[in-house]
Amino acid sequence: MDLGLRGRVAVVTGASQGIGREIALHLAAEGADLVLCARRRDALDEVAKEVQASGVAAFVVAADVTDAATAEHVRNATTDRFGRVDVLVNNAGKGHSIALDTVSQQDWDDAFALNFFSAVRLSQALVPMMREQGFGRIINIASRVGKEPDPYFAPYGAAKAALMNFTKNLANVYSRDGVTANTVLPGLVHSEAVDEAARKSAEATGKSVDEVMAATLRKRPIPAGRLGEPADVAALVAFVASEGAGWLTGSCLTVDGGIVRSMF
C-alpha cells in the first residue's frame, strides 16, 4: 500500500531510540525525508544511517526540546535543508514512577516541560508552513495514563491528558486548511525506557528482570497476550501521516493490545 509519503518531509522528536526511531524508519520506508531530533547526536547519527539506507535524506538536529529555543531552531533547520515540512511527530517524552504524595513542584514542571510544552511550541512553529502549502499532519504521542490515571504517574499522565486536549484544539482550528492533528496513545511497549524501569525495579526488589515483567503483566494483563513493540505504534503513525488519512483528525487512537479498559 502506497501511503503517499514519498517526497514528504517529516520531523520526529525523540528519534534516537525506541518508538521514535521506529517511527522514523517506517516513514523513511514510505519515502519520506526525515529531520531527526533528540539530545544525543551519536545515537541520532546512527538512526540517520538507517534512514538513509531506505534511499531518503536524513538531517540531524541534536537539541533538547524542553529548551524554548529548540522549536525555532528545528523550524529553521528544516526550512533551510528541505524548504518545507509535511509531518510533525511529537514523540519526545518520558514518565517517572513516583508516589502521588511525594510529587514535588519540580516534578510537575519537568513533566509538563517535556511532555506538553515541547509539543505545543513545535506545533505552533511548524503549522504556518503546513497551512501555506495546504497539507500537514501533526501526530502527538501521548500515553494510556493520560486516559486512565495512574497515581504513580500523576505528572506524566496529566501532561499527556493536556496534550490530548491541545491536539483536539489544533484539529478544530487547522483541519479546514488541510492540517490534521491526532493523538496516538501507546500502551506498554517494549523499549529502552521500559527495560530500564524493569532493571531498576529488579535491583530494588532483588528479583530478576523477567520476574518483574511477569509481575507487571499479572497485575495488569494485556488482552493481546504480549507487550507492544515499537513497530506496532510506528505502523499506525505512518498511516495517520498518510494522504489517505485526510479525514482523520482530532482523534485519540489507542494502540495498546487492549489494556485500556474503556473504549472512550
Beta strands, then each sheet from edge to edge (+ up, - down):
strand 1: 9-13
strand 2: 33-38
strand 3: 58-62
strand 4: 87-90
strand 5: 136-141
strand 6: 179-186
strand 7: 252-255
sheet 1: 3+ 2+ 1+ 4+ 5+ 6+ 7+
end
